[in-house]
Amino acid sequence: MSIHLELRSYRGGDRHRHDYSQILLPMQGAMRLDVEGHRSVVSSQCVAIIPRDHEHDFEPTADCSMLILDVEAGAFAGEAEPALLRDLVPSLTRVEPWLWRMFRQLGAEVEAGACRPGDAARMAMAGLQLVVPSAMPRPLSRAEGRVIDVARSRGAGRVAEMARTAGLGQSRFHALFRATTGQSPKQSQLTRLFDEAADRLVTTELPISEIAYALGYQNASSFNRQFKRRFGLTPSEFRAASGRDG
C-alpha cells in the first residue's frame, strides 16, 4: 500500500489540488473545508475525504491538528479498500465513539513517536474499514423514507411537528430518525445549527450576538457555552482563528 500517514498542525489554508486522495481525522480543533463547493466543518468524531484531483481550500482554528492519510491511486492493489474511498466524492462521515477513541489513541502514539508510520497507517486503514459497512444498505421502508425527507429539509421545528410532517407518532418517528441518520432529532438539529454558526462566523462580520439570535438563541451566553462545548473554542476565538475580528 502506498499510503503516507502524518500528524499535521494547520495555521492557514490555500486553494490547491493533489493527485492522491486525502483522509482527515481531526485530533484537536476544527477546520472549515470547501471541496469544489462542498462545504463542511470538520470537527471531533468525524472523518473527511478529499478525493484526488479535487480542488479544495480550508480555514483551520488556531489549535487545529489533524491525523492525515495521503492515499495514492492503486494503493490497495487487491487489498480491501475502505468504502469511504470507493466513490471518489467528497464526504464527511460521523464515527462511532468507541472507534473514535481508537483513532485518538493512534494519533497520540504517532505524536509521541511510539509507533512506526507504516504500522500506524495500516491500523488506521483497518479502523476506516469499520466506519461504513461493506454490505449494501437495505432498501428504506416508506416510513423511513419520510423520516429521511424530514431530515434533509433541515429538521426544522419541534419533534412533534417533524413527526406530524412524516405522518408518524413521536416515539416511532424518534426511533426511526435515530436508526436512519445515526443521530436523535435534537442532535441532528444541533449539528446543522452549529455548522451554520461556524460558517457565518467565518464568512460574515455579523456580531456574535446577532448570529446567536438569528439561530434561535434567546441570549448570546447560552450560544457561546454550547458552541464551545462542540468546537472547543468560543465563537470569538473561532472567528479570530479564521482571520476575522469579532
Summary of the structure (lengths in Angstrom):
residues: 246
radius of gyration: 19.2
end to end distance: 45.6
largest distance: 55.6
contacts: 720
relative contact order: 0.14
helix: 43%
strand: 20%
